[in-house]
Structure formats: structure tokens, C-alpha cells
Amino acid sequence: MASGAAVADDYACTGADRSPALAWSGAPDSTKSFALIVEDPDAPGGTFFHWVAYNIPPGVTSLPAGVPQSTEIAGGGTNGINGFEHIGYNGPCPPPGKMHHYHFRLFALDSTLTPGDNADAPAVQSAMTGHVIATAELVGTFQR
């Protein structure tokens, strides 16, 4: 998925609702872990979180499409609780009407996180405070 491009149905509630493949490079040498937060700031009730993952090892440079909705991520890392109150990724599913923007934000951190069991995005964001050393963002769009 290219930044600014539409999120394909395969990665939304109108299709298979699986996570898209993501890849990154150029993390600082001091990176100890990555966190990923996917959010929709256009949601009717305010920012809605579609995926939160954390403690992704510093040597990992990609996630495959279809990361299972389980706590542990193969290759390292932990899936948190999304806004649907599910573990892992659930894709775009806005009400019919206006275009929504989905921000895939990757954070390089100088530590691993201990946000507690079944952490949601606010818990991970709080645990990241003071530990972010670099960020990357990809924005996709979706409309029903």
C-alpha cells in the first residue's frame, strides 16, 4: 500500500479484514523495539484504533499480510486490544458516507514496553512517553 492510496477491500470489513503487509527500513541503531498504532481520526466518535502492536524486535523490518489475531506476533512482538475490543488488527469499517484516513504509525523506541496485559492504544501510547526516537507514517484512505 502506498501512502495516500486506498486501503484495499481485503484489508477492510468489506473483504477478508486481514492486516496489510508492512515494511520499513532506516531505523536508528539505538532502536530497542518498535510499536505500531493504526488509527482513524475521522471516526464519528473521535479517533478509533484499528491495531496496536508493540515490542516488535529491532531486527524486524516487516510484518506480513494477515498477522493472526493472537497476542503473540510470529517473529516477536505483542498485539494489543483495538477499538473493536479484539486482539490485533481489524480494518476500516466506517459508516457509509465520507472518506476516512487511516494512519499507520510506526515508532522506533529506545526500550521495550510494559503497558500491562491486554494493553490498548492509550496504554501503549502512555508507555511510549519519553522513549520514541523515530517515527514513520503511512496514510491510507477508505470510504463505503
Secondary structure as GFF3:
##gff-version 3
##sequence-region A 1 144
A	DSSP	three_ten_helix	9	11	.	.	.	ID=ss1
A	DSSP	beta_strand	22	23	.	.	.	ID=ss2
A	DSSP	beta_strand	33	40	.	.	.	ID=ss3
A	DSSP	beta_strand	48	56	.	.	.	ID=ss4
A	DSSP	beta_strand	62	63	.	.	.	ID=ss5
A	DSSP	beta_strand	78	79	.	.	.	ID=ss6
A	DSSP	beta_strand	100	109	.	.	.	ID=ss7
A	DSSP	alpha_helix	121	128	.	.	.	ID=ss8
A	DSSP	beta_strand	132	142	.	.	.	ID=ss9
###
